[in-house]
Amino acid sequence: MKTELNYINLSYQTHSKKEYHIPLSYELFGKDLFTAPIILINHALTGNSNVSGEKGWWKQLIGDGQIVDTKKYTVLCFNIPGNGYDNFLIEDYEDFTPSDIANIFLKGLEILHIETLYAIIGGSLGGGIAWEMLSKKPDLAEVFIPIACDFKTHDWLHAQCLVQKFLLNDKDEPLQKARIHAMLCYRTPQSLNDRFQNKYNKDKQRLESEDWLVYHGNALNDRFSLKAYRLMNHLLMNINTEEAMLEKIQARMHMISVDTDLFFPASEIRMCFERLTEKNKNVSYHEIQSIHGHDAFLMEYQQLNTIIKNIL
């Protein structure tokens, strides 16, 4: 299985008219390019191109013998430029929008001579970028699977990202604070209450739930850059695919929501599904049942695998 980091060097002018040299990095897994159907994976906010293998963050979904079977498919994943996984960071992060990232990914596919994909699978922010890609190139893929995401950032999510922005601009432990707040949005009250049940850690003199939050804040700070987090939060805050273009997408669309998602509520995703159904689009809707909220798409693998198995 190929796991080396590859690079495409390209020049790009953002919608804000800024010129950038982009070292677009990516990884390939499974079959060699052009020997099998190609599936593009778009990673989530703190994810990266390492989606499969021993340290792959989506290895429960992608790998030899998994639902996205690397013995059957070529799996491609780009790093969102500026996520820091390839040591490339962006100082002026507000120069970029999800539409820019979609353009960069499309340009990367063009340079790789990939005209069409079998499928695009994107979770959360990655799914939002995938919506943007398909609105720009409606015939790009046969199958589109957006998971726990919508084609735009609605008001509630925008508000949470605004709080994140304030925390990330703080001088005292900004990344840790932002991550602690984010964890409360990724999960639900029931998820935390059922897990911790007000248990108190006598050694640390604090609730176990507090200790868990502090751990996640420190863990992300150890592996993620503040500049990268600011960019990724900014992108999540500004997903804005042109709604009129959605009906032009030619792919079979399989929208997957989480019934308790606080970031991308299932009700909003159902509304998008219903609008596309009215336009006679080839679209289906699936819903993961979980107490865990948005993060369920990274936790409820039995349900997710069952859904995707019936799609691919």
WOKATA-V145495 format. One line per field, one symbol per residue. ss: DSSP state (H for helix, E for strand, L for the rest). phi: phi as a letter, one per 30 degrees, with the letter a starting at -180 (. if undefined). Layout:
ss->???
phi->???
//
This chain:
ss->LLLLLEEEEEEEELLLLLEEEEEEEEEEEELLLLLLLEEEEELLLLLLLLLLLLLLLLLLLEELLLLEELLLLEEEEELLLLLLLLLLLLLLHHHLLHHHHHHHHHHHHHHLLLLLEEEEEEELHHHHHHHHHHHHLLLLEEEEEEELLLLELLHHHHHHHHHHHHHHLLLLLHHHHHHHHHHHHHLLHHHHHHHHLLLEELLLLEEHHHHHHHHHHHHHHHHLLHHHHHHHHHHHHLLELLHHHHLLLLLEEEEEEELLLLLLLHHHHHHHHHHHHHLLLLEEEEEELLLLHHHHHHLLHHHHHHHHHLLL
phi->.dbddcbbcbcbcdddiccbccddcabcbiddeicaecccccddecdaddcbiecddbddcbldiddcdddcbccbbdddejdidcicbcdcdddcbeddddddddddddddicdbcdabbbchedddddedddddbdcdbdbbbdchabdaddeddedddddeddddcddchdddddddddedcdcbeddddddchhdccddchaddddddddedddddddcbdddddddddddedbdadddddddddcddcbdcccdcdcdceeddddddeddddddiddbbbbbdcadciedddcbdddddddddedcd
//
